[in-house]
Each structure stands twice: as structure tokens, then as C-alpha cells.
């Protein structure tokens, strides 16, 4: 629609990406948050005055505050947060003139032609800042799954159940708080997985973080944090608990186990494969 070129990279490599961006004068890109982190830390990242890239749309994982600050200061880059699914494309997005706080504390508001709402178990809309199931409808919504009509979770009014949990503020900005299937219920209490992960991402030593359920004979489930650590940094369980305590997070939400991993299992689009981490955690519980 804009008459511009699209430059594709078949295998991700941040150094090669910068070479391409600078040579082809690429001004806009989008991808999962880890790709932006890789660009920021690449050895050939340009200074702001020389950087061709002007904006990067992040999706698929929380955007750490420090990443937004570093991308802005080191590259002069505008960071935009977004949320979407294969079933409907990008649905919500922050705007270029939104303040940085909005970028790392929300996943944006609905694009023109799309709508979102947060509902309770009875499918009734919830008041602002209340967690519930996220639904969407609009012009970009898919028409169904091939040969799987039973999986098409669209009601009579055209609202699609995304399977995500979210909160929406009074201005219509949403924040994904987790997947319904990712909920950890420890002794009858739900653990806000996305909030724990978001805090872990803010630690300067943490490259990636994911919290999953670990089976427990007494409580049913406990929380296990998988973390990959930045080069030259260290992070252990004492550092984890000290960090969450300093942030004021309730002890009942703290993970009870920390597993340090060199890399996270990911999809081709950069999303962490939590199902694989859950399988690993099955062998850790008691």
C-alpha cells in the first residue's frame, strides 16, 4: 500500500541484520522483543546519527523498561508495543507519540477496524483494570480453522475468545497478563505469571525469563522460573528473591525454583515455547 520495499532475512543474525538495515536504508521493522534486544546489543549497532532504523514494533513478550531506554538512547529508536495473533493479525498497538511508560506497561489499544474487550467467566464486560479473558472482533478476524470447526471460538456477536488473560484501562489500553492455559494455581491461589516475568525482565542481569507450573504433591502446583542470563552477569535464587522483594511483590507469588538455561526454546517467530519448559518442570516437582 505504501509502495515501499520489504527486505527479508531468512536466518536471524543481529550483526547481519544491521548490515542489511544500513545498506538498504531500512527505517521500520517489527518482531518479537528478543530480536530488538539482539539489535541493541549487537557489536555493529550504529550511533543515533547514523542509524537508518527509526521505529521497531515489539510483540510476543513483555518489553523491559531498560530495553526501551537503551534503544532510545543508544540508537535513537522509537519503540512501539503491539499485541496480535495469527488468527487476526495485529489488534492493539501503542502510538508513536505515546510516552515510554505506556510502551513498556501496555500492549496498546485497538487499531481502527478492530475492537477488544475483557470479560468475566459469565462473558460479561469487566470494569477497567480488572483481569479477565480477552476477546476481539473486527475486519481482520479469520473465518475458522481448517477441518477444526469445533475450535472456532467465536460467539453469536462475532467476538473471538483469544485464550489470553488481560486488563484494560479506562483509555482502552490493554495489558496481556498471561494465557488461560498458563495459569499457575498454587494451593488455590492464582499466580500472576506475566507480572512475575515482567519484573524479572527488569533485572539488569536477565536476558529472558519464563515462569511455568511445576507439579507439587501437596499444593498441586508451584512456580518455577527459567532464566537466561546476559553475558558477563550473574543471577541466582537469592538474587531473584531479593529483586522481587525490593519490587514489593507478594511472597505468595514468588517462584520456588530457579533454573538457569543458556537459551530459551523458541518458535521461529521468537516466542518462548512454554510447553517445552513445562515438560522440563515436570521432572523438577515433588
DRENDO-1510 file (C-alpha; in Angstrom, 1 decimal, always signed):
<recs>
REC; n; res; u; v; w
REC; 1; UNK; +0.0; +0.0; +0.0 .
REC; 2; UNK; +2.9; +2.4; +0.7 .
REC; 3; UNK; +4.9; +1.4; -2.3 .
REC; 4; UNK; +8.0; +0.6; -0.3 .
REC; 5; UNK; +10.3; -2.4; -0.4 .
REC; 6; UNK; +10.3; -5.2; +2.1 .
REC; 7; UNK; +13.7; -6.7; +3.0 .
REC; 8; UNK; +13.6; -10.3; +4.4 .
REC; 9; UNK; +16.2; -12.2; +6.4 .
REC; 10; UNK; +15.9; -15.9; +6.2 .
REC; 11; UNK; +18.0; -16.8; +9.3 .
REC; 12; UNK; +18.2; -14.3; +12.2 .
REC; 13; UNK; +21.6; -12.8; +13.0 .
REC; 14; UNK; +21.7; -9.3; +14.5 .
REC; 15; UNK; +25.0; -8.3; +13.1 .
REC; 16; UNK; +23.9; -9.3; +9.6 .
REC; 17; UNK; +20.6; -7.5; +10.2 .
REC; 18; UNK; +22.3; -4.2; +11.0 .
REC; 19; UNK; +24.4; -4.6; +7.8 .
REC; 20; UNK; +21.3; -5.0; +5.8 .
REC; 21; UNK; +19.4; -2.2; +7.6 .
REC; 22; UNK; +22.1; +0.3; +7.0 .
REC; 23; UNK; +22.8; -0.8; +3.4 .
REC; 24; UNK; +19.1; -0.9; +2.3 .
REC; 25; UNK; +18.1; +2.2; +4.4 .
REC; 26; UNK; +15.5; +0.2; +6.3 .
REC; 27; UNK; +13.5; +2.6; +8.5 .
REC; 28; UNK; +10.9; +0.3; +10.1 .
REC; 29; UNK; +10.9; -3.2; +11.4 .
REC; 30; UNK; +8.9; -5.4; +13.7 .
REC; 31; UNK; +9.4; -8.7; +15.6 .
REC; 32; UNK; +9.4; -10.3; +19.0 .
REC; 33; UNK; +11.1; -8.5; +21.8 .
REC; 34; UNK; +14.2; -10.7; +21.8 .
REC; 35; UNK; +15.1; -9.5; +18.3 .
REC; 36; UNK; +15.1; -5.9; +19.5 .
REC; 37; UNK; +17.3; -6.9; +22.4 .
REC; 38; UNK; +19.7; -8.6; +20.0 .
REC; 39; UNK; +19.9; -5.5; +17.8 .
REC; 40; UNK; +20.6; -3.2; +20.8 .
REC; 41; UNK; +23.5; -5.4; +22.0 .
REC; 42; UNK; +25.0; -6.1; +18.5 .
REC; 43; UNK; +28.6; -5.1; +18.2 .
REC; 44; UNK; +27.9; -3.1; +15.0 .
REC; 45; UNK; +24.9; -1.2; +16.2 .
REC; 46; UNK; +25.1; +2.3; +14.8 .
REC; 47; UNK; +25.1; +5.6; +16.8 .
REC; 48; UNK; +21.8; +7.5; +16.6 .
REC; 49; UNK; +23.1; +10.0; +14.0 .
REC; 50; UNK; +23.9; +7.1; +11.6 .
REC; 51; UNK; +21.1; +4.8; +12.4 .
REC; 52; UNK; +18.7; +4.2; +9.4 .
REC; 53; UNK; +16.1; +2.4; +11.5 .
REC; 54; UNK; +13.6; +4.7; +13.1 .
REC; 55; UNK; +10.9; +2.5; +14.6 .
REC; 56; UNK; +10.6; -1.0; +15.8 .
REC; 57; UNK; +7.3; -2.7; +16.7 .
REC; 58; UNK; +7.7; -5.2; +19.5 .
REC; 59; UNK; +5.3; -8.1; +20.3 .
REC; 60; UNK; +5.3; -11.6; +21.7 .
REC; 61; UNK; +6.9; -10.8; +25.1 .
REC; 62; UNK; +7.0; -8.0; +27.7 .
REC; 63; UNK; +9.2; -5.1; +26.8 .
REC; 64; UNK; +11.6; -4.4; +29.7 .
REC; 65; UNK; +11.9; -0.7; +30.7 .
REC; 66; UNK; +15.7; -0.8; +30.3 .
REC; 67; UNK; +15.3; -2.1; +26.7 .
REC; 68; UNK; +13.1; +0.9; +25.7 .
REC; 69; UNK; +15.6; +3.3; +27.4 .
REC; 70; UNK; +18.6; +1.7; +25.8 .
REC; 71; UNK; +17.0; +1.5; +22.3 .
REC; 72; UNK; +16.1; +5.2; +22.6 .
REC; 73; UNK; +19.4; +6.4; +24.0 .
REC; 74; UNK; +21.8; +4.2; +22.1 .
REC; 75; UNK; +20.1; +4.1; +18.7 .
REC; 76; UNK; +17.6; +7.0; +18.7 .
REC; 77; UNK; +14.9; +4.3; +18.0 .
REC; 78; UNK; +11.2; +4.7; +18.6 .
REC; 79; UNK; +9.8; +1.5; +20.2 .
REC; 80; UNK; +6.1; +0.6; +19.8 .
REC; 81; UNK; +4.4; -2.2; +21.7 .
REC; 82; UNK; +1.8; -4.4; +20.0 .
REC; 83; UNK; -0.4; -7.5; +20.5 .
REC; 84; UNK; -1.9; -9.8; +18.0 .
REC; 85; UNK; -2.4; -13.4; +16.9 .
REC; 86; UNK; -2.1; -15.4; +13.7 .
REC; 87; UNK; -5.9; -15.6; +13.8 .
REC; 88; UNK; -6.4; -11.8; +13.5 .
REC; 89; UNK; -3.0; -10.1; +12.8 .
REC; 90; UNK; -2.1; -7.1; +14.9 .
REC; 91; UNK; -5.0; -6.0; +17.0 .
REC; 92; UNK; -3.7; -3.5; +19.5 .
REC; 93; UNK; -0.7; -1.2; +19.3 .
REC; 94; UNK; +0.8; +1.9; +21.1 .
REC; 95; UNK; +1.1; +5.1; +19.1 .
REC; 96; UNK; +4.3; +6.8; +18.1 .
REC; 97; UNK; +3.5; +9.7; +20.4 .
REC; 98; UNK; +2.7; +7.6; +23.4 .
REC; 99; UNK; +5.1; +8.2; +26.4 .
REC; 100; UNK; +7.7; +5.5; +27.1 .
REC; 101; UNK; +5.8; +4.4; +30.3 .
REC; 102; UNK; +2.8; +3.4; +28.0 .
REC; 103; UNK; +5.1; +1.3; +25.8 .
REC; 104; UNK; +6.5; -0.9; +28.5 .
REC; 105; UNK; +3.4; -1.0; +30.7 .
REC; 106; UNK; +0.8; -1.9; +28.0 .
REC; 107; UNK; +0.2; -3.7; +24.7 .
REC; 108; UNK; -1.5; -0.8; +23.1 .
REC; 109; UNK; -5.1; +0.0; +22.2 .
REC; 110; UNK; -7.2; -1.4; +19.3 .
REC; 111; UNK; -6.5; -0.4; +15.8 .
REC; 112; UNK; -9.2; +1.1; +13.6 .
REC; 113; UNK; -11.5; -1.6; +12.4 .
REC; 114; UNK; -10.8; -3.9; +15.4 .
REC; 115; UNK; -12.2; -4.0; +18.9 .
REC; 116; UNK; -11.3; -5.7; +22.2 .
REC; 117; UNK; -13.0; -6.3; +25.5 .
REC; 118; UNK; -12.2; -8.1; +28.7 .
REC; 119; UNK; -14.9; -10.3; +30.1 .
REC; 120; UNK; -15.6; -12.5; +33.2 .
REC; 121; UNK; -16.5; -16.2; +33.3 .
REC; 122; UNK; -20.1; -15.3; +32.5 .
REC; 123; UNK; -19.0; -13.4; +29.4 .
REC; 124; UNK; -19.8; -10.0; +30.9 .
REC; 125; UNK; -17.6; -7.0; +30.3 .
REC; 126; UNK; -15.4; -6.2; +33.3 .
REC; 127; UNK; -14.6; -2.7; +34.8 .
REC; 128; UNK; -11.2; -1.1; +34.0 .
REC; 129; UNK; -8.1; -2.6; +35.4 .
REC; 130; UNK; -9.7; -5.9; +36.2 .
REC; 131; UNK; -8.2; -9.2; +34.8 .
REC; 132; UNK; -10.3; -11.4; +32.6 .
REC; 133; UNK; -10.5; -13.2; +29.3 .
REC; 134; UNK; -9.6; -11.1; +26.3 .
REC; 135; UNK; -12.0; -11.1; +23.3 .
REC; 136; UNK; -11.6; -9.4; +19.9 .
REC; 137; UNK; -13.7; -8.8; +16.8 .
REC; 138; UNK; -13.2; -6.8; +13.6 .
REC; 139; UNK; -12.3; -6.8; +10.0 .
REC; 140; UNK; -9.1; -8.8; +10.3 .
REC; 141; UNK; -10.6; -11.7; +12.2 .
REC; 142; UNK; -10.1; -15.1; +10.5 .
REC; 143; UNK; -13.0; -17.3; +9.4 .
REC; 144; UNK; -12.1; -20.5; +11.1 .
REC; 145; UNK; -9.6; -23.4; +11.4 .
REC; 146; UNK; -9.2; -25.8; +8.5 .
REC; 147; UNK; -11.2; -29.0; +9.3 .
REC; 148; UNK; -11.5; -28.0; +13.0 .
REC; 149; UNK; -14.8; -26.2; +13.3 .
REC; 150; UNK; -15.1; -27.1; +17.0 .
REC; 151; UNK; -12.1; -24.9; +17.7 .
REC; 152; UNK; -13.6; -21.8; +16.3 .
REC; 153; UNK; -14.3; -19.8; +19.5 .
REC; 154; UNK; -16.5; -17.0; +18.1 .
REC; 155; UNK; -19.8; -16.2; +19.7 .
REC; 156; UNK; -23.0; -15.2; +18.0 .
REC; 157; UNK; -22.0; -11.5; +18.2 .
REC; 158; UNK; -18.7; -12.1; +16.4 .
REC; 159; UNK; -16.4; -12.0; +19.5 .
REC; 160; UNK; -13.4; -14.3; +19.3 .
REC; 161; UNK; -12.0; -15.8; +22.6 .
REC; 162; UNK; -8.3; -15.3; +22.3 .
REC; 163; UNK; -7.3; -17.6; +25.2 .
REC; 164; UNK; -5.4; -14.7; +26.6 .
REC; 165; UNK; -5.9; -13.0; +30.0 .
REC; 166; UNK; -5.7; -9.2; +30.1 .
REC; 167; UNK; -6.6; -6.0; +31.8 .
REC; 168; UNK; -7.9; -2.9; +30.1 .
REC; 169; UNK; -7.5; +0.6; +31.4 .
REC; 170; UNK; -10.1; +3.5; +31.1 .
REC; 171; UNK; -8.4; +4.7; +27.9 .
REC; 172; UNK; -8.7; +1.3; +26.2 .
REC; 173; UNK; -5.1; +0.2; +26.5 .
REC; 174; UNK; -4.7; -3.5; +27.3 .
REC; 175; UNK; -2.0; -5.4; +29.1 .
REC; 176; UNK; -1.7; -9.1; +28.5 .
REC; 177; UNK; -1.3; -10.8; +31.9 .
REC; 178; UNK; -1.0; -14.4; +30.6 .
REC; 179; UNK; -2.5; -17.3; +28.7 .
REC; 180; UNK; -5.5; -19.0; +30.3 .
REC; 181; UNK; -3.6; -22.3; +29.9 .
REC; 182; UNK; -0.5; -20.8; +31.6 .
REC; 183; UNK; -2.2; -20.1; +34.9 .
REC; 184; UNK; -0.4; -21.5; +37.9 .
REC; 185; UNK; -2.7; -22.4; +40.8 .
REC; 186; UNK; -0.7; -22.9; +44.0 .
REC; 187; UNK; -2.8; -24.1; +46.9 .
REC; 188; UNK; -5.9; -22.5; +45.4 .
REC; 189; UNK; -4.3; -19.1; +44.6 .
REC; 190; UNK; -3.7; -17.9; +41.1 .
REC; 191; UNK; -0.1; -16.6; +40.5 .
REC; 192; UNK; +0.1; -13.6; +38.1 .
REC; 193; UNK; +2.7; -15.2; +35.8 .
REC; 194; UNK; +3.0; -12.2; +33.4 .
REC; 195; UNK; +3.6; -9.8; +36.3 .
REC; 196; UNK; +6.4; -12.0; +37.8 .
REC; 197; UNK; +8.0; -12.4; +34.3 .
REC; 198; UNK; +7.8; -8.6; +33.7 .
REC; 199; UNK; +9.7; -7.9; +37.0 .
REC; 200; UNK; +12.3; -10.5; +36.2 .
REC; 201; UNK; +12.9; -8.9; +32.8 .
REC; 202; UNK; +13.6; -5.6; +34.5 .
REC; 203; UNK; +16.7; -7.1; +36.3 .
REC; 204; UNK; +19.8; -5.9; +34.6 .
REC; 205; UNK; +21.3; -9.5; +34.6 .
REC; 206; UNK; +18.2; -11.1; +33.0 .
REC; 207; UNK; +18.2; -11.7; +29.2 .
REC; 208; UNK; +15.0; -13.8; +29.1 .
REC; 209; UNK; +12.5; -15.1; +31.7 .
REC; 210; UNK; +9.6; -17.5; +31.7 .
REC; 211; UNK; +7.6; -18.8; +34.7 .
REC; 212; UNK; +5.8; -22.1; +34.4 .
REC; 213; UNK; +3.9; -24.6; +36.6 .
REC; 214; UNK; +5.9; -27.3; +38.5 .
REC; 215; UNK; +3.8; -30.2; +39.9 .
REC; 216; UNK; +3.6; -30.5; +43.7 .
REC; 217; UNK; +2.0; -33.3; +45.6 .
REC; 218; UNK; +0.7; -31.0; +48.4 .
REC; 219; UNK; -0.2; -27.7; +46.7 .
REC; 220; UNK; -1.0; -29.1; +43.2 .
REC; 221; UNK; +1.4; -26.7; +41.5 .
REC; 222; UNK; +4.4; -24.4; +42.4 .
REC; 223; UNK; +6.1; -21.8; +40.2 .
REC; 224; UNK; +9.4; -22.5; +38.5 .
REC; 225; UNK; +11.3; -19.6; +36.8 .
REC; 226; UNK; +13.5; -20.3; +33.8 .
REC; 227; UNK; +16.0; -17.5; +33.2 .
REC; 228; UNK; +18.8; -17.0; +30.7 .
REC; 229; UNK; +21.5; -14.5; +31.9 .
REC; 230; UNK; +23.2; -11.8; +30.0 .
REC; 231; UNK; +26.9; -12.3; +29.1 .
REC; 232; UNK; +29.2; -11.2; +32.0 .
REC; 233; UNK; +26.3; -11.1; +34.5 .
REC; 234; UNK; +25.3; -13.5; +37.3 .
REC; 235; UNK; +21.9; -14.4; +38.7 .
REC; 236; UNK; +20.9; -16.9; +41.3 .
REC; 237; UNK; +17.9; -17.7; +43.5 .
REC; 238; UNK; +18.9; -15.3; +46.2 .
REC; 239; UNK; +19.1; -12.5; +43.6 .
REC; 240; UNK; +15.7; -13.5; +42.3 .
REC; 241; UNK; +14.0; -13.3; +45.7 .
REC; 242; UNK; +15.8; -10.1; +46.7 .
REC; 243; UNK; +14.7; -8.5; +43.4 .
REC; 244; UNK; +11.1; -9.4; +43.8 .
REC; 245; UNK; +11.1; -8.3; +47.5 .
REC; 246; UNK; +12.6; -5.0; +46.6 .
REC; 247; UNK; +9.9; -4.5; +44.0 .
REC; 248; UNK; +7.2; -5.2; +46.6 .
REC; 249; UNK; +5.8; -8.3; +45.1 .
REC; 250; UNK; +3.9; -10.6; +47.5 .
REC; 251; UNK; +5.9; -13.6; +48.6 .
REC; 252; UNK; +3.0; -15.8; +47.6 .
REC; 253; UNK; +3.8; -15.0; +44.0 .
REC; 254; UNK; +7.5; -15.7; +44.2 .
REC; 255; UNK; +8.8; -18.7; +42.2 .
REC; 256; UNK; +10.1; -21.5; +44.4 .
REC; 257; UNK; +12.7; -22.8; +42.0 .
REC; 258; UNK; +15.0; -21.1; +39.6 .
REC; 259; UNK; +16.5; -22.9; +36.6 .
REC; 260; UNK; +19.3; -21.1; +34.7 .
REC; 261; UNK; +19.4; -22.0; +31.0 .
REC; 262; UNK; +21.8; -20.9; +28.2 .
REC; 263; UNK; +18.9; -20.2; +25.8 .
REC; 264; UNK; +15.1; -20.4; +25.8 .
REC; 265; UNK; +13.4; -22.8; +23.4 .
REC; 266; UNK; +11.7; -20.6; +20.8 .
REC; 267; UNK; +9.4; -20.7; +17.8 .
REC; 268; UNK; +10.6; -19.4; +14.5 .
REC; 269; UNK; +9.0; -16.0; +15.3 .
REC; 270; UNK; +10.9; -15.7; +18.6 .
REC; 271; UNK; +8.2; -16.7; +21.1 .
REC; 272; UNK; +9.3; -18.7; +24.1 .
REC; 273; UNK; +7.9; -22.3; +23.9 .
REC; 274; UNK; +6.4; -22.6; +27.3 .
REC; 275; UNK; +5.1; -26.1; +26.7 .
REC; 276; UNK; +8.6; -27.3; +26.4 .
REC; 277; UNK; +9.6; -25.6; +29.7 .
REC; 278; UNK; +6.5; -27.1; +31.4 .
REC; 279; UNK; +7.7; -30.6; +30.3 .
REC; 280; UNK; +11.1; -29.9; +31.8 .
REC; 281; UNK; +9.5; -28.7; +35.0 .
REC; 282; UNK; +7.5; -31.9; +35.4 .
REC; 283; UNK; +10.7; -33.6; +36.4 .
REC; 284; UNK; +11.6; -31.0; +39.0 .
REC; 285; UNK; +8.5; -31.1; +41.2 .
REC; 286; UNK; +7.8; -33.2; +44.2 .
</recs>
